[in-house]
Amino acid sequence: MSEHDANARFARETTVEPAAISRARTHALELGAAPISPVVGAEYAVLAASVAARSIVEIGTGAGVSGLWLLRGAPQAVLTTIDNEPEHLAAARQAFADAKIPAARARFITGRASDVLPRMNEASYDIVLVDADPENVIEYVEHGLRLARPGGLVLVPRVLAGGRVADPVQRDAVTSAYRSLVQETQESPAVLAALSTTGEGLLQLSRISA
């Protein structure tokens, strides 16, 4: 086993997921909603806490796993979550209720993110999480950077695409989009960018004040 594999296994085995999130994960897997891993979820919580998030947008609700991790780190935040699958939104509502998240702390919007995001207020959110429609990831990140306040975060999980992004032979549309996103944000004067290889990978962008 390589050092990288050993480190990844250690991180997986030592990350403790709260029971309510674990139950939401089980339901997500039953729905085929592909929840993020606990190690990435724990990063969400720490990042939400670090910016003292009060207002969060989530693009791609799944069954509520990501939202619960974000609210774990930001217990006073209001989460606006967008998904075009009513079944996923219903599962997330139930997961939030099971976790005793007050109803006023979550807004559920059914619809396509490309239709909803243009109507949202710019520079108004502490965190924008982009985890839906990978073929549209660059468009969604552009919206996210518009919505995030200066110093706010745009987070993009799964950005390593299961190892395909690191393989130059892989040139399908989604892999190329993720690869371009990572490369362009590293060079952009508008953001601070960091790429975590934990779990499925997490691109972290902090919007720089104009």
Contacts in CASP RR format, 6 or more apart in sequence:
PFRMAT RR
TARGET T0000
AUTHOR 0000-0000-0000
METHOD contacts of the structure
MODEL  1
MSEHDANARFARETTVEPAAISRARTHALELGAAPISPVVGAEYAVLAAS
VAARSIVEIGTGAGVSGLWLLRGAPQAVLTTIDNEPEHLAAARQAFADAK
IPAARARFITGRASDVLPRMNEASYDIVLVDADPENVIEYVEHGLRLARP
GGLVLVPRVLAGGRVADPVQRDAVTSAYRSLVQETQESPAVLAALSTTGE
GLLQLSRISA
1 9 0 8 1.000
8 198 0 8 1.000
8 199 0 8 1.000
11 39 0 8 1.000
11 198 0 8 1.000
11 199 0 8 1.000
12 37 0 8 1.000
12 38 0 8 1.000
12 39 0 8 1.000
12 199 0 8 1.000
15 38 0 8 1.000
15 39 0 8 1.000
15 42 0 8 1.000
16 38 0 8 1.000
17 25 0 8 1.000
17 38 0 8 1.000
18 68 0 8 1.000
18 72 0 8 1.000
18 99 0 8 1.000
20 68 0 8 1.000
20 95 0 8 1.000
20 98 0 8 1.000
20 99 0 8 1.000
20 100 0 8 1.000
21 38 0 8 1.000
21 65 0 8 1.000
21 68 0 8 1.000
21 69 0 8 1.000
21 72 0 8 1.000
21 99 0 8 1.000
23 95 0 8 1.000
23 98 0 8 1.000
24 35 0 8 1.000
24 63 0 8 1.000
24 64 0 8 1.000
24 65 0 8 1.000
24 68 0 8 1.000
24 91 0 8 1.000
24 92 0 8 1.000
24 95 0 8 1.000
24 98 0 8 1.000
24 99 0 8 1.000
25 35 0 8 1.000
25 38 0 8 1.000
25 63 0 8 1.000
25 65 0 8 1.000
27 63 0 8 1.000
27 91 0 8 1.000
27 94 0 8 1.000
27 95 0 8 1.000
28 34 0 8 1.000
28 35 0 8 1.000
28 62 0 8 1.000
28 63 0 8 1.000
28 64 0 8 1.000
28 65 0 8 1.000
28 91 0 8 1.000
29 35 0 8 1.000
31 62 0 8 1.000
31 63 0 8 1.000
31 87 0 8 1.000
31 88 0 8 1.000
31 91 0 8 1.000
33 62 0 8 1.000
33 63 0 8 1.000
33 88 0 8 1.000
33 91 0 8 1.000
34 62 0 8 1.000
35 62 0 8 1.000
35 63 0 8 1.000
35 64 0 8 1.000
35 65 0 8 1.000
35 66 0 8 1.000
36 44 0 8 1.000
36 65 0 8 1.000
36 66 0 8 1.000
36 69 0 8 1.000
36 131 0 8 1.000
36 157 0 8 1.000
36 158 0 8 1.000
36 200 0 8 1.000
37 199 0 8 1.000
37 200 0 8 1.000
39 198 0 8 1.000
39 199 0 8 1.000
40 157 0 8 1.000
40 198 0 8 1.000
40 199 0 8 1.000
40 200 0 8 1.000
40 201 0 8 1.000
40 202 0 8 1.000
41 65 0 8 1.000
41 66 0 8 1.000
41 69 0 8 1.000
42 69 0 8 1.000
43 196 0 8 1.000
43 198 0 8 1.000
43 202 0 8 1.000
44 66 0 8 1.000
44 67 0 8 1.000
44 69 0 8 1.000
44 70 0 8 1.000
44 73 0 8 1.000
44 129 0 8 1.000
44 155 0 8 1.000
45 69 0 8 1.000
45 70 0 8 1.000
45 72 0 8 1.000
45 73 0 8 1.000
46 73 0 8 1.000
47 127 0 8 1.000
47 153 0 8 1.000
47 155 0 8 1.000
47 204 0 8 1.000
48 56 0 8 1.000
48 70 0 8 1.000
48 71 0 8 1.000
48 72 0 8 1.000
48 73 0 8 1.000
48 74 0 8 1.000
48 77 0 8 1.000
48 126 0 8 1.000
48 127 0 8 1.000
49 73 0 8 1.000
49 74 0 8 1.000
51 126 0 8 1.000
51 127 0 8 1.000
51 151 0 8 1.000
51 152 0 8 1.000
51 153 0 8 1.000
52 74 0 8 1.000
52 126 0 8 1.000
53 70 0 8 1.000
53 73 0 8 1.000
53 74 0 8 1.000
53 77 0 8 1.000
53 126 0 8 1.000
53 127 0 8 1.000
54 74 0 8 1.000
54 76 0 8 1.000
54 77 0 8 1.000
54 78 0 8 1.000
54 126 0 8 1.000
55 77 0 8 1.000
55 78 0 8 1.000
55 80 0 8 1.000
55 124 0 8 1.000
55 125 0 8 1.000
55 126 0 8 1.000
56 67 0 8 1.000
56 70 0 8 1.000
56 71 0 8 1.000
56 74 0 8 1.000
56 77 0 8 1.000
56 78 0 8 1.000
56 79 0 8 1.000
56 80 0 8 1.000
56 125 0 8 1.000
56 126 0 8 1.000
56 127 0 8 1.000
56 128 0 8 1.000
56 129 0 8 1.000
57 79 0 8 1.000
57 80 0 8 1.000
57 81 0 8 1.000
57 82 0 8 1.000
57 120 0 8 1.000
57 125 0 8 1.000
57 127 0 8 1.000
57 128 0 8 1.000
57 129 0 8 1.000
57 144 0 8 1.000
57 147 0 8 1.000
58 66 0 8 1.000
58 67 0 8 1.000
58 70 0 8 1.000
58 79 0 8 1.000
58 80 0 8 1.000
58 81 0 8 1.000
58 82 0 8 1.000
58 128 0 8 1.000
58 129 0 8 1.000
58 131 0 8 1.000
59 82 0 8 1.000
59 113 0 8 1.000
59 117 0 8 1.000
59 128 0 8 1.000
59 129 0 8 1.000
59 130 0 8 1.000
59 131 0 8 1.000
59 132 0 8 1.000
59 140 0 8 1.000
60 66 0 8 1.000
60 81 0 8 1.000
60 82 0 8 1.000
60 83 0 8 1.000
60 88 0 8 1.000
60 113 0 8 1.000
60 129 0 8 1.000
60 131 0 8 1.000
60 132 0 8 1.000
61 67 0 8 1.000
61 81 0 8 1.000
61 82 0 8 1.000
61 83 0 8 1.000
61 85 0 8 1.000
61 88 0 8 1.000
61 89 0 8 1.000
61 92 0 8 1.000
61 108 0 8 1.000
62 83 0 8 1.000
62 85 0 8 1.000
62 88 0 8 1.000
62 91 0 8 1.000
62 92 0 8 1.000
63 88 0 8 1.000
63 91 0 8 1.000
63 92 0 8 1.000
63 95 0 8 1.000
64 81 0 8 1.000
64 91 0 8 1.000
64 92 0 8 1.000
64 95 0 8 1.000
64 96 0 8 1.000
65 95 0 8 1.000
66 129 0 8 1.000
66 131 0 8 1.000
66 157 0 8 1.000
67 79 0 8 1.000
67 81 0 8 1.000
67 92 0 8 1.000
67 129 0 8 1.000
68 95 0 8 1.000
68 96 0 8 1.000
68 99 0 8 1.000
68 101 0 8 1.000
70 77 0 8 1.000
70 79 0 8 1.000
70 127 0 8 1.000
70 129 0 8 1.000
71 77 0 8 1.000
71 79 0 8 1.000
71 101 0 8 1.000
71 105 0 8 1.000
71 106 0 8 1.000
74 126 0 8 1.000
74 127 0 8 1.000
77 105 0 8 1.000
77 126 0 8 1.000
78 104 0 8 1.000
78 105 0 8 1.000
78 106 0 8 1.000
78 107 0 8 1.000
79 105 0 8 1.000
79 106 0 8 1.000
79 107 0 8 1.000
80 106 0 8 1.000
80 107 0 8 1.000
80 109 0 8 1.000
80 120 0 8 1.000
81 89 0 8 1.000
81 92 0 8 1.000
81 106 0 8 1.000
81 107 0 8 1.000
81 108 0 8 1.000
81 109 0 8 1.000
82 109 0 8 1.000
82 111 0 8 1.000
82 113 0 8 1.000
82 116 0 8 1.000
82 117 0 8 1.000
82 132 0 8 1.000
83 89 0 8 1.000
83 92 0 8 1.000
83 108 0 8 1.000
83 109 0 8 1.000
83 110 0 8 1.000
83 111 0 8 1.000
83 132 0 8 1.000
84 110 0 8 1.000
84 111 0 8 1.000
84 112 0 8 1.000
84 113 0 8 1.000
86 110 0 8 1.000
89 108 0 8 1.000
89 110 0 8 1.000
92 106 0 8 1.000
92 108 0 8 1.000
93 106 0 8 1.000
93 108 0 8 1.000
96 106 0 8 1.000
109 116 0 8 1.000
113 132 0 8 1.000
113 133 0 8 1.000
113 136 0 8 1.000
113 140 0 8 1.000
113 143 0 8 1.000
114 136 0 8 1.000
114 139 0 8 1.000
114 140 0 8 1.000
117 140 0 8 1.000
117 143 0 8 1.000
117 144 0 8 1.000
117 147 0 8 1.000
118 143 0 8 1.000
120 143 0 8 1.000
120 147 0 8 1.000
121 147 0 8 1.000
122 146 0 8 1.000
122 147 0 8 1.000
123 146 0 8 1.000
123 147 0 8 1.000
123 148 0 8 1.000
123 149 0 8 1.000
123 150 0 8 1.000
124 147 0 8 1.000
124 149 0 8 1.000
125 144 0 8 1.000
125 147 0 8 1.000
125 148 0 8 1.000
125 149 0 8 1.000
125 152 0 8 1.000
126 148 0 8 1.000
126 149 0 8 1.000
126 152 0 8 1.000
126 153 0 8 1.000
127 148 0 8 1.000
127 152 0 8 1.000
127 153 0 8 1.000
127 154 0 8 1.000
127 155 0 8 1.000
128 143 0 8 1.000
128 144 0 8 1.000
128 145 0 8 1.000
128 147 0 8 1.000
128 148 0 8 1.000
128 153 0 8 1.000
128 154 0 8 1.000
128 155 0 8 1.000
129 154 0 8 1.000
129 155 0 8 1.000
129 157 0 8 1.000
130 137 0 8 1.000
130 140 0 8 1.000
130 141 0 8 1.000
130 144 0 8 1.000
130 154 0 8 1.000
130 155 0 8 1.000
130 156 0 8 1.000
131 156 0 8 1.000
131 157 0 8 1.000
131 158 0 8 1.000
132 140 0 8 1.000
133 140 0 8 1.000
134 158 0 8 1.000
134 161 0 8 1.000
134 174 0 8 1.000
134 177 0 8 1.000
134 178 0 8 1.000
135 173 0 8 1.000
135 174 0 8 1.000
135 177 0 8 1.000
137 156 0 8 1.000
137 174 0 8 1.000
137 177 0 8 1.000
137 178 0 8 1.000
137 181 0 8 1.000
138 177 0 8 1.000
138 180 0 8 1.000
138 181 0 8 1.000
141 154 0 8 1.000
141 156 0 8 1.000
141 181 0 8 1.000
141 185 0 8 1.000
141 205 0 8 1.000
144 154 0 8 1.000
145 154 0 8 1.000
145 190 0 8 1.000
145 191 0 8 1.000
145 205 0 8 1.000
145 207 0 8 1.000
148 154 0 8 1.000
148 207 0 8 1.000
149 207 0 8 1.000
150 207 0 8 1.000
150 208 0 8 1.000
150 209 0 8 1.000
150 210 0 8 1.000
151 206 0 8 1.000
151 207 0 8 1.000
151 208 0 8 1.000
151 209 0 8 1.000
152 206 0 8 1.000
152 207 0 8 1.000
153 204 0 8 1.000
153 205 0 8 1.000
153 206 0 8 1.000
153 207 0 8 1.000
154 191 0 8 1.000
154 204 0 8 1.000
154 205 0 8 1.000
154 207 0 8 1.000
155 202 0 8 1.000
155 203 0 8 1.000
155 204 0 8 1.000
155 205 0 8 1.000
156 181 0 8 1.000
156 202 0 8 1.000
156 203 0 8 1.000
156 205 0 8 1.000
157 200 0 8 1.000
157 201 0 8 1.000
157 202 0 8 1.000
157 203 0 8 1.000
158 200 0 8 1.000
158 201 0 8 1.000
159 165 0 8 1.000
159 178 0 8 1.000
159 181 0 8 1.000
159 182 0 8 1.000
159 195 0 8 1.000
159 200 0 8 1.000
159 201 0 8 1.000
159 202 0 8 1.000
159 203 0 8 1.000
160 166 0 8 1.000
160 178 0 8 1.000
160 197 0 8 1.000
160 200 0 8 1.000
160 201 0 8 1.000
161 170 0 8 1.000
161 174 0 8 1.000
161 175 0 8 1.000
161 178 0 8 1.000
162 200 0 8 1.000
164 170 0 8 1.000
164 172 0 8 1.000
164 175 0 8 1.000
165 175 0 8 1.000
165 178 0 8 1.000
165 179 0 8 1.000
165 182 0 8 1.000
181 203 0 8 1.000
182 193 0 8 1.000
182 195 0 8 1.000
182 203 0 8 1.000
185 191 0 8 1.000
185 193 0 8 1.000
185 203 0 8 1.000
185 205 0 8 1.000
186 193 0 8 1.000
186 195 0 8 1.000
189 208 0 8 1.000
190 207 0 8 1.000
190 208 0 8 1.000
191 205 0 8 1.000
191 206 0 8 1.000
191 207 0 8 1.000
191 208 0 8 1.000
192 205 0 8 1.000
192 206 0 8 1.000
192 208 0 8 1.000
193 203 0 8 1.000
193 204 0 8 1.000
193 205 0 8 1.000
193 206 0 8 1.000
194 203 0 8 1.000
194 204 0 8 1.000
195 201 0 8 1.000
195 202 0 8 1.000
195 203 0 8 1.000
195 204 0 8 1.000
196 202 0 8 1.000
196 203 0 8 1.000
196 204 0 8 1.000
END
